[in-house]
Amino acid sequence: MLRTIVIGSCVSIQGIFETQLENGKIVVRVGSSLFTGTPVSNKAA
């Protein structure tokens, strides 16, 4: 499942969902790299 996260104030990354952490952040995989950040909400415009 693809998920999008935000790292910092303006960098977003989309990757394969790996796990959710206790602090509410999630981990996504892009190739062989893992990134941790705040998930982007699924709100429709």
C-alpha positions as CSV (number, residue, x, y, z in Angstrom):
1,M,0.0,0.0,0.0
2,L,1.4,3.4,-1.0
3,R,1.5,6.1,1.7
4,T,2.7,9.7,1.7
5,I,4.6,11.2,4.6
6,V,6.0,14.7,5.3
7,I,9.5,15.2,6.5
8,G,10.2,18.7,7.9
9,S,8.1,21.5,6.5
10,C,8.1,21.0,2.8
11,V,9.5,17.6,1.8
12,S,7.1,14.8,1.1
13,I,7.9,11.2,0.2
14,Q,5.7,8.5,-1.2
15,G,6.6,4.8,-0.6
16,I,5.4,1.4,0.5
17,F,4.0,1.4,4.0
18,E,6.2,-0.6,6.4
19,T,5.0,0.1,10.0
20,Q,3.3,2.7,12.3
21,L,5.3,3.9,15.3
22,E,3.9,4.6,18.8
23,N,4.4,8.4,18.3
24,G,1.9,8.4,15.4
25,K,4.6,8.6,12.6
26,I,4.9,5.9,10.0
27,V,7.8,4.3,8.1
28,V,7.8,3.9,4.3
29,R,10.2,2.1,2.0
30,V,11.5,3.6,-1.2
31,G,13.8,1.0,-2.9
32,S,16.2,-0.1,-0.1
33,S,15.8,3.1,2.0
34,L,13.4,3.6,4.9
35,F,12.0,7.0,5.8
36,T,10.0,8.1,8.9
37,G,7.6,11.0,8.9
38,T,4.2,12.3,9.6
39,P,1.4,10.7,7.5
40,V,-0.5,13.0,5.1
41,S,-4.3,12.9,5.7
42,N,-6.7,11.4,3.2
43,K,-9.0,14.4,3.1
44,A,-10.7,15.1,-0.2
45,A,-10.8,18.7,-1.6
